[in-house]
Amino acid sequence: SLAQRLAVYQVSGLATMVEQWNNVNAFGNDMVTLSTGMRTWRGVCEGIDIQGGIVLRQDGELKSYYGGEISLRKDSV
């Protein structure tokens, strides 16, 4: 339940949930566009990292992005 997950999060943070999140990631392995304000990036969505950042694979490298407000969209191509 949501209450149980919140209790786990309060004790151990996001670390225990990253794998579960990435297993049900709606954008997993899809080409996406990530926007934060005036900047945009494209890459393959790999999920989230232990700090809660969005992880994109770009040019063979994994890069994490953090922001107060971001937009993640699946590419139409």
LOTIKOL-321995 format. One record per residue (C-alpha): residue number from 0; residue in three letters; x, y, z. Coordinates in pm, 1 decimal. Layout:
// residues N
<atom i="NUM" aa="ALA" px="X" py="Y" pz="Z"/>
...
This chain:
// residues 77
<atom i="0" aa="SER" px="0.0" py="0.0" pz="0.0"/>
<atom i="1" aa="LEU" px="101.7" py="362.2" pz="-32.1"/>
<atom i="2" aa="ALA" px="124.3" py="398.8" pz="346.9"/>
<atom i="3" aa="GLN" px="367.2" py="106.2" pz="366.8"/>
<atom i="4" aa="ARG" px="585.9" py="246.4" pz="90.4"/>
<atom i="5" aa="LEU" px="591.1" py="587.5" pz="258.6"/>
<atom i="6" aa="ALA" px="698.5" py="426.8" pz="586.6"/>
<atom i="7" aa="VAL" px="985.4" py="245.6" pz="409.6"/>
<atom i="8" aa="TYR" px="1086.4" py="569.0" pz="232.4"/>
<atom i="9" aa="GLN" px="1094.0" py="760.3" pz="560.4"/>
<atom i="10" aa="VAL" px="1332.4" py="504.2" pz="711.2"/>
<atom i="11" aa="SER" px="1563.0" py="417.9" pz="421.4"/>
<atom i="12" aa="GLY" px="1506.3" py="682.1" pz="155.6"/>
<atom i="13" aa="LEU" px="1468.6" py="616.7" pz="-212.6"/>
<atom i="14" aa="ALA" px="1745.3" py="353.7" pz="-235.1"/>
<atom i="15" aa="THR" px="1514.8" py="61.6" pz="-156.6"/>
<atom i="16" aa="MET" px="1264.9" py="166.4" pz="-423.2"/>
<atom i="17" aa="VAL" px="1488.6" py="248.0" pz="-721.3"/>
<atom i="18" aa="GLU" px="1486.0" py="-105.3" pz="-862.2"/>
<atom i="19" aa="GLN" px="1108.9" py="-137.5" pz="-820.8"/>
<atom i="20" aa="TRP" px="1056.0" py="202.2" pz="-985.9"/>
<atom i="21" aa="ASN" px="1281.2" py="115.5" pz="-1278.9"/>
<atom i="22" aa="ASN" px="1104.0" py="-218.8" pz="-1330.1"/>
<atom i="23" aa="VAL" px="774.3" py="-37.8" pz="-1396.3"/>
<atom i="24" aa="ASN" px="918.8" py="272.3" pz="-1565.5"/>
<atom i="25" aa="ALA" px="668.6" py="375.0" pz="-1835.1"/>
<atom i="26" aa="PHE" px="952.5" py="522.3" pz="-2045.4"/>
<atom i="27" aa="GLY" px="1202.5" py="238.1" pz="-1990.5"/>
<atom i="28" aa="ASN" px="1437.1" py="194.8" pz="-2286.8"/>
<atom i="29" aa="ASP" px="1243.1" py="449.0" pz="-2493.7"/>
<atom i="30" aa="MET" px="1395.1" py="748.6" pz="-2670.4"/>
<atom i="31" aa="VAL" px="1274.2" py="1056.0" pz="-2481.1"/>
<atom i="32" aa="THR" px="1312.8" py="1431.7" pz="-2464.9"/>
<atom i="33" aa="LEU" px="1380.1" py="1583.3" pz="-2123.2"/>
<atom i="34" aa="SER" px="1308.8" py="1954.1" pz="-2073.4"/>
<atom i="35" aa="THR" px="1405.6" py="2175.3" pz="-1780.9"/>
<atom i="36" aa="GLY" px="1319.1" py="2536.7" pz="-1839.9"/>
<atom i="37" aa="MET" px="1514.8" py="2656.9" pz="-2142.1"/>
<atom i="38" aa="ARG" px="1723.3" py="2339.0" pz="-2196.4"/>
<atom i="39" aa="THR" px="1633.0" py="2008.0" pz="-2356.8"/>
<atom i="40" aa="TRP" px="1815.9" py="1677.5" pz="-2385.8"/>
<atom i="41" aa="ARG" px="1743.9" py="1358.4" pz="-2580.0"/>
<atom i="42" aa="GLY" px="1839.6" py="1007.8" pz="-2484.5"/>
<atom i="43" aa="VAL" px="1717.8" py="662.4" pz="-2390.6"/>
<atom i="44" aa="CYS" px="1538.5" py="664.1" pz="-2055.9"/>
<atom i="45" aa="GLU" px="1705.5" py="424.0" pz="-1813.8"/>
<atom i="46" aa="GLY" px="1491.4" py="518.4" pz="-1510.8"/>
<atom i="47" aa="ILE" px="1593.1" py="699.6" pz="-1191.8"/>
<atom i="48" aa="ASP" px="1905.5" py="696.2" pz="-978.9"/>
<atom i="49" aa="ILE" px="1943.7" py="667.8" pz="-601.9"/>
<atom i="50" aa="GLN" px="1903.0" py="1046.3" pz="-561.8"/>
<atom i="51" aa="GLY" px="1584.3" py="1050.5" pz="-769.8"/>
<atom i="52" aa="GLY" px="1736.3" py="1195.7" pz="-1086.0"/>
<atom i="53" aa="ILE" px="1614.9" py="1093.5" pz="-1430.3"/>
<atom i="54" aa="VAL" px="1882.4" py="877.7" pz="-1598.1"/>
<atom i="55" aa="LEU" px="1929.6" py="906.5" pz="-1973.9"/>
<atom i="56" aa="ARG" px="2171.1" py="709.9" pz="-2190.7"/>
<atom i="57" aa="GLN" px="2335.3" py="955.1" pz="-2428.8"/>
<atom i="58" aa="ASP" px="2619.2" py="863.9" pz="-2664.1"/>
<atom i="59" aa="GLY" px="2682.3" py="544.0" pz="-2467.6"/>
<atom i="60" aa="GLU" px="2705.3" py="723.6" pz="-2130.4"/>
<atom i="61" aa="LEU" px="2456.2" py="738.3" pz="-1843.7"/>
<atom i="62" aa="LYS" px="2374.7" py="1091.6" pz="-1731.0"/>
<atom i="63" aa="SER" px="2145.7" py="1193.4" pz="-1444.5"/>
<atom i="64" aa="TYR" px="1930.6" py="1506.0" pz="-1450.8"/>
<atom i="65" aa="TYR" px="1775.2" py="1678.6" pz="-1151.3"/>
<atom i="66" aa="GLY" px="1535.9" py="1967.5" pz="-1129.1"/>
<atom i="67" aa="GLY" px="1247.0" py="2113.6" pz="-942.2"/>
<atom i="68" aa="GLU" px="1034.5" py="2103.4" pz="-1254.2"/>
<atom i="69" aa="ILE" px="1109.6" py="1882.4" pz="-1551.7"/>
<atom i="70" aa="SER" px="914.7" py="1742.9" pz="-1843.5"/>
<atom i="71" aa="LEU" px="979.8" py="1398.4" pz="-1988.6"/>
<atom i="72" aa="ARG" px="817.2" py="1305.2" pz="-2319.0"/>
<atom i="73" aa="LYS" px="846.0" py="994.6" pz="-2531.7"/>
<atom i="74" aa="ASP" px="979.8" py="1081.2" pz="-2875.8"/>
<atom i="75" aa="SER" px="734.2" py="1024.6" pz="-3159.2"/>
<atom i="76" aa="VAL" px="1003.9" py="885.5" pz="-3389.0"/>
